[in-house]
Amino acid sequence: MGKILDKIETPSKFKHLQIREITDTGKYHRRVLHCDQTLAEDEHQEVKDRAEAEWTDEVKTAWTTYQAEQEAERNPE
């Protein structure tokens, strides 16, 4: 048996999906998905639907820009 989806949250402006699942042992498993990730084929359908709704082109562009800015700060020329 796989993990049971318990909760999906999108707390940031970049619409990261914070996912909480319940394992076979009853413990929580948490993970975060970013809009530049490809979802697995066996991902929960609710997660796929939420990603499709939240990860707009605007959000993806903002996330890419933010990452580039962070990289430039870490490695100034």
MINUKOL-352637 format. One record per atom (N, C-alpha, C, O): residue in three letters; chain; atom name; z, y, x. Coordinates in nm, 3 decimals, m for minus. Layout:
     r   c    a        c3        c2        c1
   ALA   A   CA         Z         Y         X
...
END
This chain:
     r   c    a        c3        c2        c1
   MET   A    N     0.000    m0.119     0.085
   MET   A   CA     0.000     0.000     0.000
   MET   A    C     0.000     0.124     0.088
   MET   A    O     0.065     0.124     0.193
   GLY   A    N    m0.071     0.229     0.050
   GLY   A   CA    m0.079     0.351     0.128
   GLY   A    C     0.029     0.450     0.090
   GLY   A    O     0.120     0.421     0.013
   LYS   A    N     0.015     0.568     0.147
   LYS   A   CA     0.111     0.674     0.117
   LYS   A    C     0.079     0.735    m0.020
   LYS   A    O    m0.037     0.743    m0.061
   ILE   A    N     0.184     0.777    m0.088
   ILE   A   CA     0.170     0.841    m0.218
   ILE   A    C     0.176     0.992    m0.199
   ILE   A    O     0.269     1.044    m0.137
   LEU   A    N     0.076     1.061    m0.250
   LEU   A   CA     0.074     1.207    m0.240
   LEU   A    C     0.187     1.264    m0.323
   LEU   A    O     0.201     1.233    m0.441
   ASP   A    N     0.268     1.350    m0.261
   ASP   A   CA     0.384     1.408    m0.329
   ASP   A    C     0.366     1.557    m0.355
   ASP   A    O     0.403     1.607    m0.461
   LYS   A    N     0.310     1.630    m0.256
   LYS   A   CA     0.301     1.774    m0.271
   LYS   A    C     0.191     1.829    m0.181
   LYS   A    O     0.168     1.779    m0.071
   ILE   A    N     0.121     1.934    m0.229
   ILE   A   CA     0.024     2.008    m0.149
   ILE   A    C     0.062     2.156    m0.163
   ILE   A    O     0.077     2.207    m0.274
   GLU   A    N     0.075     2.224    m0.050
   GLU   A   CA     0.104     2.367    m0.050
   GLU   A    C     0.004     2.439     0.040
   GLU   A    O    m0.046     2.381     0.136
   THR   A    N    m0.025     2.565     0.007
   THR   A   CA    m0.112     2.649     0.090
   THR   A    C    m0.040     2.781     0.115
   THR   A    O    m0.071     2.881     0.050
   PRO   A    N     0.055     2.783     0.208
   PRO   A   CA     0.140     2.901     0.226
   PRO   A    C     0.080     3.014     0.310
   PRO   A    O     0.133     3.125     0.308
   SER   A    N    m0.028     2.989     0.382
   SER   A   CA    m0.079     3.092     0.472
   SER   A    C    m0.209     3.153     0.421
   SER   A    O    m0.275     3.097     0.334
   LYS   A    N    m0.244     3.267     0.477
   LYS   A   CA    m0.368     3.333     0.437
   LYS   A    C    m0.491     3.253     0.480
   LYS   A    O    m0.601     3.275     0.429
   PHE   A    N    m0.472     3.158     0.573
   PHE   A   CA    m0.582     3.074     0.618
   PHE   A    C    m0.593     2.945     0.536
   PHE   A    O    m0.675     2.858     0.566
   LYS   A    N    m0.510     2.934     0.433
   LYS   A   CA    m0.514     2.824     0.337
   LYS   A    C    m0.501     2.686     0.402
   LYS   A    O    m0.567     2.590     0.361
   HIS   A    N    m0.414     2.678     0.505
   HIS   A   CA    m0.383     2.547     0.560
   HIS   A    C    m0.320     2.463     0.449
   HIS   A    O    m0.237     2.512     0.373
   LEU   A    N    m0.360     2.338     0.440
   LEU   A   CA    m0.302     2.249     0.339
   LEU   A    C    m0.184     2.177     0.401
   LEU   A    O    m0.200     2.095     0.491
   GLN   A    N    m0.065     2.206     0.353
   GLN   A   CA     0.055     2.135     0.395
   GLN   A    C     0.076     2.022     0.295
   GLN   A    O     0.097     2.045     0.176
   ILE   A    N     0.070     1.901     0.346
   ILE   A   CA     0.072     1.784     0.260
   ILE   A    C     0.200     1.705     0.286
   ILE   A    O     0.238     1.681     0.400
   ARG   A    N     0.264     1.664     0.178
   ARG   A   CA     0.380     1.577     0.189
   ARG   A    C     0.349     1.450     0.112
   ARG   A    O     0.310     1.454    m0.005
   GLU   A    N     0.367     1.337     0.179
   GLU   A   CA     0.343     1.207     0.120
   GLU   A    C     0.469     1.123     0.129
   GLU   A    O     0.556     1.149     0.213
   ILE   A    N     0.478     1.024     0.044
   ILE   A   CA     0.590     0.930     0.047
   ILE   A    C     0.536     0.798     0.100
   ILE   A    O     0.437     0.744     0.049
   THR   A    N     0.602     0.746     0.203
   THR   A   CA     0.557     0.622     0.266
   THR   A    C     0.610     0.501     0.188
   THR   A    O     0.689     0.515     0.095
   ASP   A    N     0.566     0.385     0.229
   ASP   A   CA     0.612     0.260     0.167
   ASP   A    C     0.763     0.243     0.177
   ASP   A    O     0.825     0.177     0.092
   THR   A    N     0.823     0.302     0.281
   THR   A   CA     0.968     0.289     0.300
   THR   A    C     1.046     0.396     0.224
   THR   A    O     1.169     0.397     0.229
   GLY   A    N     0.976     0.485     0.154
   GLY   A   CA     1.042     0.589     0.077
   GLY   A    C     1.068     0.717     0.154
   GLY   A    O     1.125     0.812     0.101
   LYS   A    N     1.027     0.720     0.281
   LYS   A   CA     1.046     0.840     0.363
   LYS   A    C     0.928     0.935     0.345
   LYS   A    O     0.820     0.894     0.302
   TYR   A    N     0.950     1.061     0.379
   TYR   A   CA     0.843     1.160     0.371
   TYR   A    C     0.761     1.161     0.499
   TYR   A    O     0.814     1.143     0.609
   HIS   A    N     0.633     1.182     0.483
   HIS   A   CA     0.540     1.203     0.594
   HIS   A    C     0.471     1.335     0.565
   HIS   A    O     0.413     1.354     0.458
   ARG   A    N     0.476     1.426     0.662
   ARG   A   CA     0.415     1.557     0.644
   ARG   A    C     0.301     1.575     0.742
   ARG   A    O     0.303     1.524     0.854
   ARG   A    N     0.199     1.650     0.697
   ARG   A   CA     0.086     1.682     0.785
   ARG   A    C     0.021     1.810     0.736
   ARG   A    O     0.039     1.851     0.621
   VAL   A    N    m0.053     1.873     0.825
   VAL   A   CA    m0.120     1.999     0.794
   VAL   A    C    m0.269     1.982     0.824
   VAL   A    O    m0.307     1.929     0.928
   LEU   A    N    m0.352     2.028     0.732
   LEU   A   CA    m0.496     2.026     0.751
   LEU   A    C    m0.546     2.170     0.755
   LEU   A    O    m0.500     2.256     0.679
   HIS   A    N    m0.639     2.196     0.847
   HIS   A   CA    m0.697     2.329     0.864
   HIS   A    C    m0.840     2.329     0.813
   HIS   A    O    m0.905     2.225     0.807
   CYS   A    N    m0.888     2.446     0.778
   CYS   A   CA    m1.020     2.457     0.716
   CYS   A    C    m1.136     2.422     0.809
   CYS   A    O    m1.249     2.408     0.763
   ASP   A    N    m1.110     2.408     0.939
   ASP   A   CA    m1.216     2.368     1.030
   ASP   A    C    m1.218     2.217     1.055
   ASP   A    O    m1.293     2.167     1.138
   GLN   A    N    m1.135     2.145     0.983
   GLN   A   CA    m1.130     2.000     0.996
   GLN   A    C    m1.219     1.933     0.892
   GLN   A    O    m1.243     1.986     0.784
   THR   A    N    m1.268     1.816     0.928
   THR   A   CA    m1.343     1.732     0.835
   THR   A    C    m1.245     1.634     0.774
   THR   A    O    m1.172     1.565     0.846
   LEU   A    N    m1.244     1.626     0.644
   LEU   A   CA    m1.151     1.535     0.576
   LEU   A    C    m1.202     1.392     0.584
   LEU   A    O    m1.322     1.367     0.578
   ALA   A    N    m1.110     1.300     0.598
   ALA   A   CA    m1.144     1.159     0.604
   ALA   A    C    m1.197     1.113     0.468
   ALA   A    O    m1.160     1.166     0.364
   GLU   A    N    m1.284     1.014     0.473
   GLU   A   CA    m1.340     0.962     0.348
   GLU   A    C    m1.233     0.905     0.256
   GLU   A    O    m1.246     0.912     0.134
   ASP   A    N    m1.128     0.850     0.315
   ASP   A   CA    m1.023     0.788     0.234
   ASP   A    C    m0.909     0.887     0.200
   ASP   A    O    m0.801     0.845     0.158
   GLU   A    N    m0.935     1.016     0.219
   GLU   A   CA    m0.835     1.118     0.185
   GLU   A    C    m0.811     1.117     0.034
   GLU   A    O    m0.899     1.084    m0.044
   HIS   A    N    m0.689     1.153    m0.005
   HIS   A   CA    m0.656     1.164    m0.147
   HIS   A    C    m0.756     1.258    m0.215
   HIS   A    O    m0.790     1.362    m0.159
   GLN   A    N    m0.803     1.222    m0.332
   GLN   A   CA    m0.900     1.306    m0.403
   GLN   A    C    m0.844     1.444    m0.435
   GLN   A    O    m0.916     1.543    m0.430
   GLU   A    N    m0.716     1.450    m0.468
   GLU   A   CA    m0.653     1.579    m0.498
   GLU   A    C    m0.657     1.672    m0.376
   GLU   A    O    m0.675     1.793    m0.390
   VAL   A    N    m0.640     1.615    m0.258
   VAL   A   CA    m0.648     1.695    m0.135
   VAL   A    C    m0.791     1.744    m0.114
   VAL   A    O    m0.812     1.860    m0.079
   LYS   A    N    m0.889     1.658    m0.135
   LYS   A   CA    m1.029     1.698    m0.123
   LYS   A    C    m1.063     1.810    m0.221
   LYS   A    O    m1.128     1.908    m0.184
   ASP   A    N    m1.017     1.797    m0.344
   ASP   A   CA    m1.044     1.899    m0.446
   ASP   A    C    m0.979     2.032    m0.409
   ASP   A    O    m1.039     2.138    m0.423
   ARG   A    N    m0.856     2.025    m0.361
   ARG   A   CA    m0.783     2.147    m0.322
   ARG   A    C    m0.852     2.214    m0.204
   ARG   A    O    m0.866     2.336    m0.201
   ALA   A    N    m0.896     2.135    m0.105
   ALA   A   CA    m0.966     2.190     0.011
   ALA   A    C    m1.095     2.259    m0.033
   ALA   A    O    m1.127     2.368     0.014
   GLU   A    N    m1.168     2.196    m0.121
   GLU   A   CA    m1.293     2.254    m0.169
   GLU   A    C    m1.268     2.388    m0.239
   GLU   A    O    m1.347     2.482    m0.224
   ALA   A    N    m1.162     2.397    m0.314
   ALA   A   CA    m1.130     2.519    m0.387
   ALA   A    C    m1.077     2.629    m0.295
   ALA   A    O    m1.112     2.746    m0.311
   GLU   A    N    m0.994     2.592    m0.199
   GLU   A   CA    m0.925     2.691    m0.115
   GLU   A    C    m1.006     2.734     0.007
   GLU   A    O    m0.999     2.850     0.048
   TRP   A    N    m1.081     2.642     0.066
   TRP   A   CA    m1.149     2.670     0.192
   TRP   A    C    m1.285     2.737     0.169
   TRP   A    O    m1.390     2.676     0.190
   THR   A    N    m1.280     2.859     0.125
   THR   A   CA    m1.402     2.936     0.100
   THR   A    C    m1.463     2.977     0.234
   THR   A    O    m1.400     2.965     0.338
   ASP   A    N    m1.586     3.026     0.230
   ASP   A   CA    m1.651     3.075     0.351
   ASP   A    C    m1.571     3.190     0.411
   ASP   A    O    m1.561     3.202     0.534
   GLU   A    N    m1.514     3.274     0.327
   GLU   A   CA    m1.432     3.386     0.375
   GLU   A    C    m1.310     3.337     0.452
   GLU   A    O    m1.278     3.391     0.558
   VAL   A    N    m1.242     3.235     0.400
   VAL   A   CA    m1.125     3.178     0.468
   VAL   A    C    m1.166     3.114     0.600
   VAL   A    O    m1.099     3.133     0.701
   LYS   A    N    m1.275     3.039     0.600
   LYS   A   CA    m1.323     2.975     0.722
   LYS   A    C    m1.358     3.078     0.829
   LYS   A    O    m1.326     3.058     0.946
   THR   A    N    m1.423     3.187     0.789
   THR   A   CA    m1.459     3.292     0.885
   THR   A    C    m1.334     3.359     0.941
   THR   A    O    m1.325     3.384     1.061
   ALA   A    N    m1.238     3.388     0.855
   ALA   A   CA    m1.112     3.450     0.899
   ALA   A    C    m1.039     3.360     0.997
   ALA   A    O    m0.985     3.409     1.096
   TRP   A    N    m1.035     3.230     0.973
   TRP   A   CA    m0.968     3.136     1.061
   TRP   A    C    m1.039     3.128     1.197
   TRP   A    O    m0.973     3.127     1.301
   THR   A    N    m1.171     3.123     1.196
   THR   A   CA    m1.248     3.118     1.321
   THR   A    C    m1.226     3.245     1.402
   THR   A    O    m1.209     3.239     1.524
   THR   A    N    m1.226     3.359     1.335
   THR   A   CA    m1.202     3.488     1.402
   THR   A    C    m1.062     3.491     1.462
   THR   A    O    m1.044     3.534     1.576
   TYR   A    N    m0.964     3.448     1.386
   TYR   A   CA    m0.826     3.445     1.435
   TYR   A    C    m0.813     3.357     1.559
   TYR   A    O    m0.749     3.396     1.657
   GLN   A    N    m0.872     3.239     1.556
   GLN   A   CA    m0.865     3.149     1.671
   GLN   A    C    m0.930     3.213     1.793
   GLN   A    O    m0.877     3.201     1.904
   ALA   A    N    m1.044     3.280     1.776
   ALA   A   CA    m1.113     3.345     1.887
   ALA   A    C    m1.026     3.457     1.945
   ALA   A    O    m1.019     3.474     2.067
   GLU   A    N    m0.961     3.534     1.858
   GLU   A   CA    m0.872     3.640     1.904
   GLU   A    C    m0.755     3.584     1.983
   GLU   A    O    m0.717     3.639     2.087
   GLN   A    N    m0.697     3.475     1.937
   GLN   A   CA    m0.585     3.412     2.007
   GLN   A    C    m0.629     3.360     2.144
   GLN   A    O    m0.556     3.374     2.242
   GLU   A    N    m0.746     3.301     2.150
   GLU   A   CA    m0.799     3.250     2.277
   GLU   A    C    m0.823     3.366     2.374
   GLU   A    O    m0.793     3.353     2.493
   ALA   A    N    m0.875     3.478     2.325
   ALA   A   CA    m0.900     3.595     2.411
   ALA   A    C    m0.770     3.652     2.465
   ALA   A    O    m0.766     3.698     2.579
   GLU   A    N    m0.665     3.648     2.386
   GLU   A   CA    m0.533     3.696     2.432
   GLU   A    C    m0.476     3.604     2.540
   GLU   A    O    m0.413     3.651     2.634
   ARG   A    N    m0.498     3.475     2.526
   ARG   A   CA    m0.447     3.379     2.624
   ARG   A    C    m0.525     3.384     2.754
   ARG   A    O    m0.470     3.358     2.862
   ASN   A    N    m0.653     3.417     2.746
   ASN   A   CA    m0.740     3.416     2.863
   ASN   A    C    m0.815     3.549     2.877
   ASN   A    O    m0.937     3.553     2.861
   PRO   A    N    m0.743     3.657     2.906
   PRO   A   CA    m0.813     3.785     2.920
   PRO   A    C    m0.905     3.784     3.042
   PRO   A    O    m0.877     3.717     3.142
   GLU   A    N    m1.012     3.858     3.033
   GLU   A   CA    m1.109     3.860     3.144
   GLU   A    C    m1.069     3.957     3.252
   GLU   A    O    m1.140     3.970     3.352
END
